[in-house]
Amino acid sequence: MGGRRYRAGRMIWEEFDRPGAVRAFRAVSPAALGAEHWLDLECFDEGVRLRHTIAGEAVGEYEAVWREQIEPTHALFGSSARPGSHQ
C-alpha cells in the first residue's frame, strides 16, 4: 500500500512509533477492530526474548472473527493480551 500501511486480508494496518517497541502496528480498517500490536525485546542473562503483545477491542461482527480466527492463531505463538483487551 505504500508508506507505513499494510493490507492483511480485510484489515489495513499502519505502522507507528511506540516507545520501547521494535515495531508496532495499529488497525486502521475496519473500524470495528480497534487493535494495536507490537513487538519488544527483553534481554536477560540467558539471551533475548521476543514478545508480541496485542491490545484492543473487537465489536460487532469482528467479535466472532477475533474469537474464532485471530485469537487462536496468535495464541499458538504465545502472544500476550493486555488487561482491557478483547479476549
Stockholm file with secondary structure:
# STOCKHOLM 1.0

chainA/1-87         MGGRRYRAGRMIWEEFDRPGAVRAFRAVSPAALGAEHWLDLECFDEGVRLRHTIAGEAVGEYEAVWREQIEPTHALFGSSARPGSHQ
#=GR chainA/1-87 SS CCTTEEEETTEEEEECCCTTCSEEEEEEESTTEEEEEEEEEEEETTEEEEEEEEEEEECTHHHHHIIIIIHHHHHHTTCEECTTSCC
#=GC SS_cons        CCTTEEEETTEEEEECCCTTCSEEEEEEESTTEEEEEEEEEEEETTEEEEEEEEEEEECTHHHHHIIIIIHHHHHHTTCEECTTSCC
//
